[in-house]
Each structure stands twice: as structure tokens, then as C-alpha cells.
Amino acid sequence: MNAGDHHVVEPCVILPASQSDVARAAESQLPDPVAASPGSAFTGAVPSSAERESVNEWLELGSSGIHGRGGFARCAIPSGTSIIEYLGEQVSKEESTRRCVEGNPYIFTINDAWDIDGDVAWNPARFLNHSCGPNCEAQQEGDRIWLVSLCDIEAGEELTFNYGYDIGEWRDYPCGCGASNCLGFIVAEEFHEQVRVELTREIAVASTPDPEPPSSAP
């Protein structure tokens, strides 16, 4: 699969219902959700921290130093490799909005009428963690979403992608990814500079001493 034919997609942003777009009516029936990849060894169960579970030729799951469980390279992965498809239940915009408001962070937009909710046991891609300096990104081909390597990745390296959260509520999503360029918050890369400017301004204000009160003349 040619990664150059893809375009980048981002997860849904959790917003109050009053700020979210309401679904347009679908003109056709949605296909059944995609089943787990044929031949996948993934069982849907979360492995213990002492073991790793193979998912496909590229990916295994294990304990992450970033957060909870994570995805790791089973072997060296060349740049531009489609590592795993992001699977899930395909839902209408109206249902997607409802689930986002309830706090579901696993929803991706796929078109103007439908989204994918990846919060299902048969979607091992949901375990990949966020990083401010990711080695993968979510790319879309038609109505399918793939996690694709951005660079050559060494065996055993944790696989990450930027969750692409909107800037509206960035303070609600602290980040501890450990990347050298970690912003401290989970937000789309396009907003990194804006957040840095705001944080720098706040630090400057906090470090400015209060003015001395005027002294009284004797």
C-alpha cells in the first residue's frame, strides 16, 4: 500500500454538545464493521505487564513507559509501512457526538456522515499511545484508517502517534510522553507553537515580582 495515497486524519475532539456538529442524514446504509484482520493472533484481552502479545508481523502489545499498555515494533519497520488498521464500530455523526461528549477518546472521523469508534475489543490499535514526537501517524485511505510509520523504527521501539486533539480544551489533557519536544499537553502539532507561546507568557507573568508599594514620606 502506497502511503503517499493517504491523507492524515485526526481523532474526534471532545466538546460540549452545543459546540459539536450535528450529523447530516446518511443517504445509504453503512457497511458492517470490519472484522479483525485474518490471521491476527490478537485475542482482545489485555496482556499482563510481564508479557507481550503479538498482533501481526509488525506489532506487539506490552507494558508502556508512557501510559498503561502500548504498542511495540516486533521487528525493524521501514518508513512508510502500514503497520495496522484502526478498526471499530462505524457510527453516525449524531451517535459519535453523543459518545464524544461522554468522554470516548477513540473516535475518528472518516467522512461527512460516519465515524469509527475504536473502543472495541477487536481493535488492538487503540493501545498505541500519544507522543509529541511520534514515529507513526494515522492516515486514511477511503473509509479505512491505518497507522503508518513516519520513519525507520527499530525492533522493540514503542509505536506512537499524535492524537491530534483540538486546542479548545488543551489544558484538560496533560502529556507525559517523555519525548524531547514534549509540550506537556496532548494537542495537535499544528497548535504546538501557540501553546508554547501561551505557556511562556504565563511563566513570565508568574515570575514577575509584584511592584513595591509606594513608601510613605516621613
Backbone as a chain_set.jsonl record, in Angstrom:
{"seq": "MNAGDHHVVEPCVILPASQSDVARAAESQLPDPVAASPGSAFTGAVPSSAERESVNEWLELGSSGIHGRGGFARCAIPSGTSIIEYLGEQVSKEESTRRCVEGNPYIFTINDAWDIDGDVAWNPARFLNHSCGPNCEAQQEGDRIWLVSLCDIEAGEELTFNYGYDIGEWRDYPCGCGASNCLGFIVAEEFHEQVRVELTREIAVASTPDPEPPSSAP", "coords": {"N": [[0.846, -1.204, 0.0], [0.577, 2.144, -0.87], [1.803, 4.733, 0.938], [1.767, 7.338, 0.153], [-0.635, 7.788, -1.045], [-2.394, 8.338, 0.903], [-4.183, 10.397, 3.307], [-3.733, 12.446, 6.199], [-5.48, 11.797, 9.223], [-7.45, 12.764, 12.061], [-8.318, 12.1, 15.504], [-11.63, 12.364, 16.986], [-12.635, 15.391, 18.611], [-13.274, 16.055, 21.964], [-16.046, 17.735, 22.831], [-18.451, 20.001, 24.306], [-21.924, 19.302, 23.711], [-23.268, 21.427, 22.556], [-21.348, 22.65, 21.066], [-20.65, 20.94, 19.094], [-20.742, 19.542, 15.801], [-23.795, 18.593, 14.312], [-25.026, 15.529, 13.026], [-25.351, 15.002, 9.491], [-28.03, 13.614, 7.607], [-27.659, 10.225, 6.696], [-27.31, 8.904, 3.422], [-27.215, 6.339, 2.577], [-27.054, 2.863, 3.606], [-24.727, 1.931, 6.11], [-21.822, -0.09, 5.721], [-21.227, -3.299, 7.324], [-19.317, -3.427, 10.398], [-15.749, -3.635, 10.136], [-14.123, -6.749, 10.334], [-11.742, -8.356, 12.574], [-8.341, -8.499, 11.462], [-7.595, -11.076, 9.134], [-5.954, -13.966, 10.282], [-4.785, -12.711, 12.406], [-3.269, -12.775, 15.611], [-4.323, -11.61, 17.766], [-6.311, -11.549, 20.671], [-8.098, -9.917, 21.945], [-7.976, -9.618, 24.633], [-6.381, -7.864, 27.323], [-2.957, -8.022, 27.781], [-0.875, -9.117, 30.557], [1.42, -7.129, 32.553], [3.824, -8.397, 32.467], [4.249, -9.684, 30.116], [4.236, -9.842, 26.494], [2.043, -9.486, 23.75], [1.631, -10.767, 20.572], [0.402, -9.132, 17.685], [0.372, -8.69, 14.869], [2.592, -9.078, 12.047], [4.158, -6.851, 12.473], [3.561, -5.65, 14.917], [3.344, -5.728, 18.496], [1.88, -5.983, 21.771], [2.432, -4.482, 24.954], [3.599, -3.606, 28.3], [3.748, -0.143, 28.867], [6.007, 2.62, 29.094], [4.981, 5.099, 28.828], [2.154, 5.181, 29.172], [0.02, 2.939, 30.717], [-0.865, 0.215, 28.715], [0.9, -0.379, 25.641], [1.864, -0.156, 22.14], [4.362, -1.998, 20.382], [7.241, -2.355, 18.256], [7.64, -5.358, 16.609], [9.71, -6.092, 15.036], [12.266, -4.637, 12.945], [10.942, -1.803, 11.361], [10.282, -0.421, 8.285], [10.231, 2.999, 7.111], [7.1, 4.431, 6.182], [5.521, 2.187, 6.299], [2.448, 0.484, 6.479], [1.248, -0.259, 9.404], [-0.847, -1.226, 11.058], [-4.381, -1.57, 10.803], [-6.816, 0.741, 11.926], [-9.424, -0.323, 13.585], [-13.006, -0.567, 14.154], [-16.32, 0.216, 15.421], [-18.617, 1.452, 13.134], [-20.224, 4.496, 13.189], [-22.969, 6.864, 13.216], [-22.833, 10.47, 12.748], [-24.334, 11.761, 14.696], [-24.504, 9.831, 16.76], [-21.797, 9.559, 17.225], [-21.136, 12.114, 18.205], [-22.559, 12.04, 20.62], [-21.168, 10.018, 21.987], [-18.597, 11.11, 22.114], [-19.026, 13.324, 23.779], [-19.576, 11.969, 26.088], [-17.07, 11.201, 26.772], [-15.534, 9.456, 25.249], [-12.498, 8.704, 23.805], [-11.709, 7.497, 21.458], [-12.612, 7.876, 18.875], [-12.624, 8.334, 15.399], [-13.014, 10.561, 12.67], [-14.365, 9.647, 9.53], [-15.77, 10.35, 7.223], [-18.204, 12.693, 5.906], [-20.546, 11.729, 6.952], [-20.168, 9.529, 8.628], [-18.405, 8.036, 11.407], [-15.652, 6.303, 13.027], [-15.689, 4.286, 15.838], [-13.27, 3.281, 17.854], [-13.218, 1.981, 20.275], [-13.325, -0.871, 20.939], [-13.027, -4.392, 21.605], [-11.785, -5.768, 19.58], [-9.959, -4.132, 18.36], [-6.837, -3.723, 18.362], [-5.198, -1.556, 17.78], [-5.973, 0.555, 19.303], [-4.441, 0.693, 21.552], [-2.115, 2.049, 21.067], [-0.052, 4.645, 22.111], [-0.121, 8.243, 22.688], [2.271, 10.631, 21.445], [4.337, 13.526, 21.567], [6.403, 13.615, 19.866], [6.022, 11.712, 17.593], [6.409, 8.42, 16.028], [4.76, 7.378, 14.2], [1.762, 7.906, 12.215], [-1.759, 8.563, 11.835], [-3.389, 7.624, 8.939], [-5.616, 7.982, 6.187], [-7.337, 5.948, 3.903], [-9.724, 5.952, 1.65], [-12.507, 4.784, 3.348], [-11.079, 3.679, 5.354], [-8.74, 3.509, 8.039], [-5.337, 3.728, 8.734], [-2.448, 3.06, 10.726], [0.605, 4.38, 10.203], [4.105, 4.138, 9.691], [6.347, 6.821, 10.283], [9.014, 6.988, 9.998], [12.075, 5.068, 9.893], [11.88, 2.385, 12.123], [13.126, 0.871, 15.029], [13.381, -2.546, 16.156], [11.465, -3.392, 18.991], [11.004, -0.788, 19.758], [8.727, 1.639, 21.045], [5.569, 2.26, 19.553], [4.028, 5.163, 18.465], [1.621, 7.836, 18.041], [0.493, 11.149, 17.188], [-2.26, 12.279, 18.913], [-3.798, 14.377, 18.068], [-5.525, 16.293, 19.278], [-7.832, 19.017, 19.589], [-7.253, 22.548, 20.128], [-8.973, 23.76, 21.845], [-9.556, 22.739, 24.492], [-7.086, 22.244, 25.676], [-5.699, 22.249, 28.104], [-6.886, 20.326, 29.624], [-5.78, 17.917, 29.016], [-3.121, 16.639, 29.957], [0.264, 15.728, 29.091], [2.664, 13.135, 29.266], [4.638, 12.028, 27.652], [7.378, 11.865, 27.345], [8.975, 12.539, 25.203], [11.636, 14.376, 23.61], [10.759, 16.806, 22.752], [8.457, 17.193, 24.156], [5.388, 18.714, 24.788], [3.928, 18.893, 27.036], [1.26, 18.768, 27.045], [-1.515, 17.166, 25.433], [-2.05, 17.768, 22.213], [-2.857, 18.746, 18.868], [-0.196, 18.853, 16.469], [-0.107, 21.166, 14.931], [-0.892, 23.13, 16.655], [1.09, 23.401, 18.5], [3.049, 25.489, 18.686], [1.462, 27.681, 19.345], [0.52, 26.943, 21.871], [2.953, 26.802, 23.251], [3.746, 29.495, 23.212], [1.748, 30.598, 24.822], [2.232, 29.267, 27.266], [4.827, 30.191, 27.81], [4.302, 32.9, 28.148], [2.696, 32.808, 30.448], [4.533, 31.832, 32.327], [6.323, 33.934, 32.375], [4.73, 35.961, 33.431], [4.154, 34.88, 35.945], [6.659, 34.883, 37.106], [7.303, 37.504, 37.4], [7.988, 39.928, 39.736], [5.829, 41.33, 42.234], [4.93, 44.806, 42.162], [6.675, 47.193, 44.17], [5.136, 48.646, 47.009], [4.26, 52.114, 47.216], [6.45, 54.193, 49.12], [5.888, 55.761, 52.272], [6.182, 59.232, 52.898], [8.38, 60.609, 55.333]], "CA": [[0.0, 0.0, 0.0], [1.399, 3.345, -1.028], [1.424, 5.728, 1.94], [1.582, 8.633, -0.477], [-2.019, 7.943, -1.469], [-3.201, 8.554, 2.098], [-4.1, 11.706, 3.94], [-3.727, 12.323, 7.648], [-6.757, 12.003, 9.893], [-7.314, 13.026, 13.483], [-9.448, 11.63, 16.301], [-12.63, 13.381, 17.301], [-12.327, 16.251, 19.742], [-14.363, 16.008, 22.929], [-16.605, 19.074, 23.006], [-19.846, 20.016, 24.725], [-22.823, 19.045, 22.586], [-23.655, 22.674, 21.911], [-20.28, 23.088, 20.191], [-20.341, 19.88, 18.143], [-21.568, 19.484, 14.599], [-24.814, 17.552, 14.312], [-24.872, 14.699, 11.829], [-26.247, 15.082, 8.35], [-28.653, 12.308, 7.412], [-26.941, 9.35, 5.766], [-28.122, 8.582, 2.266], [-27.166, 4.908, 2.318], [-26.745, 2.063, 4.771], [-23.304, 1.749, 6.35], [-21.411, -1.486, 5.725], [-20.96, -3.88, 8.627], [-17.977, -3.115, 10.875], [-14.689, -4.502, 9.634], [-13.711, -7.772, 11.292], [-10.312, -8.376, 12.85], [-7.559, -8.92, 10.317], [-7.421, -12.52, 9.039], [-4.66, -14.459, 10.708], [-4.287, -11.977, 13.561], [-3.214, -13.557, 16.844], [-4.875, -10.8, 18.851], [-7.487, -12.176, 21.263], [-8.975, -8.91, 22.536], [-7.653, -9.49, 26.047], [-5.217, -7.033, 27.62], [-1.945, -8.87, 28.407], [-0.311, -8.638, 31.814], [2.601, -6.286, 32.367], [5.024, -9.227, 32.373], [4.315, -10.363, 28.836], [3.803, -9.109, 25.311], [1.163, -10.278, 22.895], [1.786, -10.447, 19.165], [-0.818, -8.753, 16.984], [0.635, -9.037, 13.476], [4.027, -9.193, 11.801], [4.852, -5.623, 12.863], [3.107, -5.063, 16.185], [3.019, -6.494, 19.687], [1.426, -5.141, 22.865], [3.123, -4.712, 26.213], [3.56, -2.525, 29.271], [4.334, 1.073, 28.3], [6.532, 3.633, 29.993], [4.213, 6.322, 28.629], [0.866, 5.042, 29.859], [-0.688, 1.664, 30.626], [-0.374, -0.66, 27.666], [1.329, 0.31, 24.437], [2.235, -0.98, 21.005], [5.81, -2.034, 20.166], [7.666, -2.963, 16.999], [8.128, -6.729, 16.747], [10.929, -6.183, 14.24], [12.549, -3.351, 12.308], [9.844, -1.378, 10.497], [10.708, 0.662, 7.387], [9.38, 4.184, 6.992], [6.015, 4.311, 5.214], [4.837, 0.903, 6.438], [1.12, 0.45, 7.093], [1.501, -1.207, 10.495], [-2.095, -1.854, 11.486], [-5.592, -0.814, 10.533], [-7.583, 1.168, 13.1], [-10.743, -0.915, 13.402], [-14.009, -0.126, 15.11], [-17.733, 0.284, 15.05], [-18.92, 2.64, 12.343], [-21.377, 5.14, 13.814], [-23.407, 8.122, 12.62], [-22.306, 11.67, 13.39], [-25.117, 12.04, 15.899], [-24.064, 8.897, 17.788], [-20.409, 9.902, 17.508], [-21.166, 13.289, 19.07], [-23.001, 11.599, 21.943], [-20.095, 9.258, 22.629], [-17.501, 12.044, 22.408], [-19.42, 14.12, 24.943], [-19.475, 11.071, 27.238], [-15.667, 11.021, 27.101], [-14.88, 8.421, 24.44], [-11.408, 9.329, 23.054], [-11.235, 6.574, 20.417], [-13.402, 8.061, 17.661], [-12.033, 9.021, 14.256], [-13.885, 10.942, 11.559], [-13.972, 9.033, 8.26], [-16.358, 11.137, 6.14], [-19.18, 13.668, 6.39], [-21.72, 11.081, 7.531], [-19.859, 8.422, 9.526], [-17.156, 7.995, 12.153], [-15.273, 4.991, 13.552], [-15.438, 4.207, 17.27], [-12.286, 2.227, 18.038], [-13.252, 1.447, 21.632], [-13.853, -2.234, 20.854], [-12.002, -5.367, 21.967], [-11.106, -6.276, 18.385], [-9.139, -3.061, 17.769], [-5.595, -3.56, 19.132], [-4.564, -0.269, 17.5], [-6.371, 1.539, 20.315], [-3.46, 0.73, 22.622], [-0.97, 2.899, 20.751], [-0.076, 5.862, 22.913], [0.217, 9.554, 22.103], [3.579, 11.242, 21.678], [4.56, 14.816, 20.908], [7.39, 13.327, 18.833], [5.596, 10.357, 17.216], [7.063, 7.73, 14.914], [3.679, 6.931, 13.311], [0.631, 8.816, 12.107], [-2.987, 7.969, 11.298], [-3.641, 8.025, 7.561], [-6.887, 7.459, 5.699], [-7.496, 5.536, 2.51], [-11.156, 5.698, 1.553], [-13.135, 4.771, 4.663], [-10.242, 2.886, 6.248], [-7.688, 4.268, 8.702], [-4.155, 2.932, 9.024], [-1.338, 3.685, 11.433], [1.707, 4.25, 9.256], [5.374, 4.609, 10.252], [6.863, 8.077, 9.729], [10.464, 6.864, 9.889], [12.524, 3.711, 10.192], [11.668, 2.117, 13.544], [13.89, -0.289, 15.468], [12.657, -3.584, 16.889], [11.309, -3.105, 20.413], [10.664, 0.619, 19.978], [7.291, 1.859, 21.196], [4.917, 2.916, 18.422], [3.187, 6.242, 18.955], [1.175, 8.84, 17.075], [-0.091, 12.332, 17.822], [-3.711, 12.111, 18.968], [-4.406, 15.445, 17.285], [-6.616, 16.983, 19.961], [-8.018, 20.434, 19.277], [-6.667, 23.45, 21.123], [-10.016, 24.344, 22.687], [-9.505, 22.327, 25.891], [-5.783, 21.586, 25.774], [-5.25, 22.119, 29.495], [-7.523, 19.158, 30.232], [-5.136, 16.686, 28.557], [-1.67, 16.685, 30.173], [1.041, 14.701, 28.389], [3.934, 12.728, 29.862], [5.162, 11.067, 26.68], [8.818, 11.738, 27.503], [9.71, 12.962, 24.011], [12.497, 15.535, 23.863], [9.992, 18.013, 22.445], [7.132, 17.074, 24.783], [4.761, 20.005, 25.059], [3.302, 18.837, 28.351], [-0.175, 18.621, 26.833], [-1.863, 16.449, 24.206], [-2.708, 18.688, 21.284], [-2.364, 18.566, 17.502], [1.089, 19.507, 16.245], [-0.307, 22.498, 14.362], [-1.142, 24.087, 17.738], [2.187, 23.363, 19.471], [3.681, 26.795, 18.873], [0.504, 28.534, 20.034], [0.513, 26.561, 23.284], [4.247, 27.198, 23.811], [3.702, 30.935, 23.433], [0.886, 30.848, 25.974], [2.924, 28.796, 28.464], [5.932, 31.123, 28.057], [3.711, 34.133, 28.68], [2.255, 32.556, 31.827], [5.72, 31.731, 33.169], [6.867, 35.279, 32.529], [3.859, 36.701, 34.352], [4.293, 34.317, 37.287], [7.993, 35.183, 37.65], [7.457, 38.951, 37.577], [7.658, 40.313, 41.132], [4.809, 42.377, 42.415], [5.568, 46.128, 42.335], [6.82, 47.666, 45.565], [4.17, 49.696, 47.357], [4.931, 53.431, 47.409], [6.844, 54.453, 50.503], [5.285, 56.979, 52.859], [7.169, 60.253, 53.237], [8.447, 60.846, 56.8]], "C": [[0.874, 1.243, 0.0], [0.944, 4.42, -0.056], [1.189, 7.087, 1.321], [0.17, 8.874, -0.957], [-2.945, 8.26, -0.304], [-3.24, 10.036, 2.459], [-4.297, 11.526, 5.431], [-5.116, 12.585, 8.202], [-6.495, 12.208, 11.374], [-8.516, 12.486, 14.229], [-10.441, 12.753, 16.538], [-12.163, 14.177, 18.5], [-13.522, 16.253, 20.673], [-14.83, 17.426, 23.221], [-18.004, 18.966, 23.612], [-20.758, 19.893, 23.519], [-23.168, 20.319, 21.841], [-22.598, 23.166, 20.933], [-19.979, 22.079, 19.091], [-21.271, 19.938, 16.954], [-22.558, 18.339, 14.713], [-24.745, 16.807, 12.99], [-25.849, 15.094, 10.737], [-26.813, 13.689, 8.124], [-27.87, 11.499, 6.394], [-27.87, 8.943, 4.635], [-28.113, 7.097, 1.948], [-26.821, 4.175, 3.593], [-25.241, 1.886, 4.886], [-22.957, 0.274, 6.293], [-21.197, -1.992, 7.143], [-19.558, -3.522, 9.07], [-16.966, -4.125, 10.356], [-14.282, -5.496, 10.705], [-12.214, -7.67, 11.533], [-9.562, -8.957, 11.667], [-7.396, -10.434, 10.297], [-6.021, -12.924, 9.474], [-4.091, -13.73, 11.91], [-4.319, -12.858, 14.793], [-3.865, -12.826, 17.996], [-6.182, -11.39, 19.354], [-8.489, -11.178, 21.804], [-8.701, -8.698, 24.003], [-6.421, -8.615, 26.217], [-4.177, -7.886, 28.323], [-1.439, -8.278, 29.7], [0.958, -7.856, 31.532], [3.869, -7.103, 32.168], [5.177, -9.905, 31.02], [3.924, -9.42, 27.706], [2.999, -10.046, 24.431], [1.323, -9.821, 21.447], [0.433, -10.161, 18.528], [-0.721, -9.111, 15.505], [2.148, -9.061, 13.271], [4.816, -7.999, 12.308], [4.664, -5.263, 14.328], [2.915, -6.102, 17.283], [2.644, -5.51, 20.795], [2.179, -5.494, 24.14], [2.992, -3.511, 27.127], [4.339, -1.329, 28.745], [4.861, 1.996, 29.381], [5.816, 4.958, 29.858], [2.919, 6.261, 29.42], [0.318, 3.638, 29.636], [-0.056, 0.681, 29.661], [0.024, 0.166, 26.456], [1.638, -0.678, 23.338], [3.732, -0.867, 20.748], [6.122, -2.74, 18.852], [8.205, -4.365, 17.273], [9.46, -6.925, 16.042], [11.198, -4.793, 13.683], [11.446, -3.027, 11.3], [10.326, -0.247, 9.597], [9.725, 1.837, 7.411], [8.322, 3.958, 5.92], [5.261, 3.007, 5.279], [3.464, 1.087, 7.069], [1.139, -0.65, 8.151], [0.236, -1.944, 10.902], [-3.264, -0.955, 11.124], [-6.277, -0.475, 11.85], [-9.022, 0.73, 12.87], [-11.736, -0.351, 14.406], [-15.416, -0.186, 14.569], [-17.977, 1.57, 14.269], [-20.254, 3.223, 12.821], [-21.71, 6.441, 13.096], [-22.787, 9.299, 13.369], [-23.042, 11.972, 14.693], [-24.675, 11.134, 17.042], [-22.621, 9.188, 18.188], [-20.324, 11.096, 18.461], [-21.546, 12.901, 20.496], [-21.871, 10.885, 22.682], [-18.902, 10.138, 22.973], [-17.801, 12.854, 23.661], [-19.327, 13.277, 26.21], [-18.025, 10.743, 27.591], [-14.952, 9.934, 26.335], [-13.777, 9.063, 23.585], [-10.961, 8.544, 21.825], [-11.924, 6.771, 19.069], [-12.642, 8.87, 16.614], [-13.124, 9.384, 13.252], [-13.409, 10.241, 10.297], [-14.593, 9.737, 7.057], [-17.417, 12.057, 6.739], [-20.369, 13.035, 7.106], [-21.39, 10.092, 8.639], [-18.516, 8.606, 10.205], [-16.861, 6.549, 12.555], [-15.007, 5.12, 15.047], [-14.528, 3.007, 17.516], [-12.259, 1.621, 19.42], [-13.94, 0.079, 21.642], [-12.703, -3.206, 21.096], [-11.193, -5.822, 20.765], [-10.331, -5.19, 17.641], [-7.858, -2.881, 18.584], [-4.897, -2.235, 18.891], [-4.907, 0.78, 18.549], [-5.353, 1.657, 21.447], [-2.248, 1.602, 22.302], [-1.116, 4.241, 21.465], [0.246, 7.109, 22.104], [1.671, 9.887, 22.366], [3.643, 12.574, 20.953], [5.624, 14.696, 19.824], [7.144, 11.925, 18.293], [6.441, 9.751, 16.096], [6.041, 7.129, 13.944], [2.657, 8.048, 13.174], [-0.563, 8.051, 11.555], [-3.221, 8.526, 9.904], [-4.893, 7.312, 7.064], [-6.799, 7.104, 4.227], [-8.949, 5.121, 2.327], [-11.794, 5.815, 2.923], [-12.337, 3.951, 5.667], [-9.096, 3.737, 6.779], [-6.553, 3.317, 9.065], [-3.185, 3.75, 9.864], [-0.076, 3.342, 10.667], [2.983, 4.833, 9.872], [5.863, 5.852, 9.519], [8.362, 8.017, 9.463], [10.817, 5.389, 10.052], [12.457, 3.508, 11.709], [12.41, 0.84, 13.919], [13.007, -1.281, 16.2], [12.619, -3.236, 18.376], [10.915, -1.678, 20.726], [9.145, 0.78, 20.114], [6.749, 2.661, 20.016], [3.929, 3.943, 18.956], [2.698, 7.093, 17.791], [0.573, 10.006, 17.831], [-1.605, 12.209, 17.763], [-4.465, 13.254, 18.298], [-5.556, 16.165, 17.95], [-6.649, 18.464, 19.584], [-7.49, 21.294, 20.414], [-7.686, 23.954, 22.133], [-9.912, 24.002, 24.158], [-8.165, 21.658, 26.188], [-5.308, 21.393, 27.2], [-5.829, 20.881, 30.181], [-6.798, 17.86, 29.911], [-3.622, 16.777, 28.711], [-0.974, 15.514, 29.501], [2.33, 14.423, 29.149], [4.635, 11.733, 28.958], [6.671, 10.879, 26.781], [9.625, 12.113, 26.282], [10.532, 14.213, 24.316], [11.771, 16.851, 23.613], [8.608, 17.984, 23.079], [6.603, 18.443, 25.19], [4.196, 20.061, 26.47], [1.798, 18.682, 28.277], [-0.405, 17.9, 25.507], [-2.664, 17.38, 23.315], [-2.098, 18.475, 19.906], [-1.098, 19.388, 17.285], [0.934, 20.924, 15.702], [-0.527, 23.561, 15.433], [0.016, 24.156, 18.729], [2.773, 24.745, 19.733], [2.759, 27.742, 19.635], [0.483, 28.231, 21.527], [1.832, 26.973, 23.945], [4.278, 28.687, 24.122], [2.881, 31.258, 24.668], [1.567, 30.424, 27.275], [4.081, 29.723, 28.822], [5.421, 32.418, 28.664], [3.31, 33.953, 30.14], [3.442, 32.467, 32.781], [6.31, 33.113, 33.435], [6.046, 36.097, 33.519], [4.054, 36.216, 35.777], [5.63, 34.692, 37.934], [8.239, 36.674, 37.845], [7.082, 39.353, 38.985], [6.583, 41.394, 41.193], [5.506, 43.727, 42.627], [5.607, 46.508, 43.813], [5.76, 48.716, 45.843], [4.891, 51.023, 47.538], [5.245, 53.68, 48.885], [6.21, 55.748, 50.995], [6.391, 57.963, 53.217], [7.175, 60.451, 54.734], [7.788, 62.167, 57.15]], "O": [[1.805, 1.358, 0.796], [-0.154, 4.961, -0.188], [0.484, 7.914, 1.899], [-0.206, 10.01, -1.247], [-4.149, 8.433, -0.497], [-2.431, 10.827, 1.974], [-4.944, 10.578, 5.875], [-5.837, 13.464, 7.73], [-5.426, 11.859, 11.875], [-9.612, 12.413, 13.673], [-10.143, 13.928, 16.324], [-11.381, 13.685, 19.313], [-14.657, 16.432, 20.231], [-14.088, 18.224, 23.793], [-18.671, 17.945, 23.446], [-20.406, 20.331, 22.424], [-23.341, 20.297, 20.622], [-22.887, 23.994, 20.07], [-19.132, 22.339, 18.236], [-22.433, 20.327, 17.071], [-22.206, 17.245, 15.156], [-24.438, 17.397, 11.953], [-26.995, 15.465, 10.995], [-26.151, 12.693, 8.416], [-27.464, 12.02, 5.355], [-29.053, 8.673, 4.847], [-28.914, 6.635, 1.136], [-26.35, 4.78, 4.556], [-24.555, 1.711, 3.88], [-23.734, -0.549, 6.778], [-21.006, -1.198, 8.064], [-18.682, -3.328, 8.228], [-17.275, -5.301, 10.162], [-14.113, -5.121, 11.865], [-11.502, -6.988, 10.796], [-10.087, -9.809, 10.951], [-7.091, -11.029, 11.33], [-5.031, -12.304, 9.085], [-3.018, -14.091, 12.393], [-5.275, -13.604, 15.006], [-3.952, -13.367, 19.098], [-7.068, -11.7, 18.558], [-9.625, -11.549, 22.097], [-9.144, -7.702, 24.574], [-5.526, -8.615, 25.371], [-4.475, -8.439, 29.382], [-1.556, -7.074, 29.924], [1.505, -7.904, 30.43], [4.889, -6.561, 31.743], [6.146, -10.632, 30.804], [3.36, -8.349, 27.931], [3.253, -11.25, 24.38], [1.17, -8.64, 21.136], [-0.552, -10.85, 18.791], [-1.614, -9.754, 14.953], [2.901, -9.063, 14.245], [6.018, -8.111, 12.551], [5.536, -4.626, 14.919], [2.402, -7.196, 17.048], [3.042, -4.345, 20.761], [2.519, -6.653, 24.375], [2.354, -2.518, 26.777], [5.452, -1.475, 28.239], [4.256, 2.142, 30.444], [6.013, 5.854, 30.678], [2.615, 7.144, 30.223], [0.168, 3.2, 28.495], [1.125, 0.353, 29.767], [-0.461, 1.282, 26.27], [1.671, -1.887, 23.565], [4.31, 0.212, 20.874], [5.371, -3.603, 18.398], [9.122, -4.535, 18.077], [10.242, -7.806, 16.399], [10.425, -3.868, 13.932], [11.067, -3.871, 10.488], [10.743, 0.795, 10.103], [8.54, 1.668, 7.699], [8.603, 3.368, 4.877], [4.436, 2.731, 4.407], [3.333, 1.772, 8.084], [1.056, -1.833, 7.825], [0.254, -3.163, 11.071], [-3.149, 0.271, 11.137], [-6.318, -1.29, 12.772], [-9.747, 1.323, 12.071], [-11.345, 0.27, 15.394], [-15.663, -0.579, 13.429], [-17.581, 2.651, 14.705], [-21.273, 2.533, 12.853], [-20.854, 7.046, 12.451], [-22.281, 9.145, 14.48], [-22.429, 12.39, 15.676], [-24.489, 11.6, 18.166], [-22.266, 9.076, 19.361], [-19.536, 11.089, 19.406], [-20.939, 13.368, 21.459], [-21.649, 11.127, 23.868], [-18.261, 9.939, 24.006], [-16.927, 13.045, 24.506], [-19.034, 13.8, 27.285], [-17.771, 10.081, 28.597], [-13.861, 9.523, 26.731], [-14.082, 9.886, 22.723], [-9.948, 8.881, 21.211], [-11.824, 5.904, 18.202], [-12.095, 9.936, 16.899], [-14.046, 8.603, 13.017], [-12.213, 10.225, 10.005], [-14.007, 9.727, 5.975], [-17.509, 12.179, 7.96], [-21.119, 13.728, 7.792], [-22.228, 9.833, 9.503], [-17.609, 9.241, 9.667], [-17.723, 5.678, 12.437], [-14.205, 5.95, 15.475], [-14.957, 1.859, 17.402], [-11.372, 0.824, 19.723], [-14.988, -0.104, 22.262], [-11.545, -2.886, 20.826], [-10.037, -6.221, 20.911], [-10.077, -5.309, 16.443], [-7.79, -1.978, 19.418], [-4.078, -1.819, 19.711], [-4.208, 1.785, 18.671], [-5.396, 2.615, 22.219], [-1.435, 1.867, 23.187], [-2.169, 4.877, 21.421], [0.799, 7.046, 21.006], [2.239, 9.48, 23.38], [3.082, 12.737, 19.87], [5.738, 15.568, 18.963], [7.966, 11.033, 18.506], [7.093, 10.459, 15.328], [6.412, 6.453, 12.984], [2.683, 9.021, 13.929], [-0.407, 7.025, 10.893], [-3.249, 9.74, 9.704], [-5.189, 6.187, 7.469], [-6.26, 7.857, 3.417], [-9.359, 4.059, 2.795], [-11.641, 6.836, 3.592], [-12.86, 3.571, 6.715], [-8.55, 4.578, 6.065], [-6.777, 2.246, 9.628], [-3.108, 4.972, 9.734], [0.271, 2.173, 10.502], [2.947, 5.892, 10.499], [5.802, 5.926, 8.291], [8.915, 8.884, 8.787], [9.944, 4.562, 10.319], [12.919, 4.351, 12.478], [12.331, -0.159, 13.205], [12.0, -0.902, 16.797], [13.631, -2.832, 18.948], [10.526, -1.383, 21.857], [8.377, 0.142, 19.393], [7.38, 3.607, 19.544], [3.092, 3.626, 19.802], [3.275, 7.078, 16.704], [0.185, 9.864, 18.99], [-2.174, 12.051, 16.683], [-5.648, 13.115, 17.99], [-6.479, 16.61, 17.267], [-5.617, 19.072, 19.299], [-7.303, 20.813, 21.532], [-7.313, 24.514, 23.165], [-10.148, 24.864, 25.005], [-8.112, 20.633, 26.868], [-4.573, 20.445, 27.473], [-5.313, 20.441, 31.208], [-7.142, 16.811, 30.456], [-2.908, 16.97, 27.726], [-1.551, 14.437, 29.359], [3.003, 15.343, 29.615], [5.162, 10.722, 29.422], [7.195, 9.85, 26.353], [10.852, 12.017, 26.311], [10.164, 15.011, 25.178], [12.121, 17.882, 24.187], [7.691, 18.658, 22.611], [7.29, 19.221, 25.852], [4.008, 21.14, 27.032], [1.131, 18.491, 29.293], [0.398, 18.006, 24.581], [-3.804, 17.733, 23.619], [-0.942, 18.066, 19.794], [-0.945, 20.475, 17.842], [1.761, 21.789, 15.988], [-0.371, 24.752, 15.167], [-0.064, 24.898, 19.708], [2.97, 25.126, 20.887], [3.218, 28.517, 20.473], [0.436, 29.144, 22.351], [1.827, 27.445, 25.082], [4.777, 29.097, 25.17], [3.276, 32.099, 25.475], [1.489, 31.137, 28.276], [4.302, 30.013, 29.998], [6.029, 32.967, 29.583], [3.551, 34.829, 30.97], [3.377, 32.961, 33.907], [6.736, 33.426, 34.547], [6.594, 36.83, 34.341], [4.116, 37.017, 36.71], [5.724, 34.805, 39.156], [9.269, 37.067, 38.394], [5.942, 39.133, 39.394], [6.466, 42.243, 40.309], [6.581, 43.768, 43.225], [4.704, 46.19, 44.587], [5.509, 49.583, 45.006], [6.04, 51.037, 47.979], [4.429, 53.418, 49.769], [6.022, 56.698, 50.235], [7.418, 57.575, 53.773], [6.116, 60.464, 55.361], [7.742, 62.544, 58.321]]}, "num_chains": 1, "name": "protein.A"}
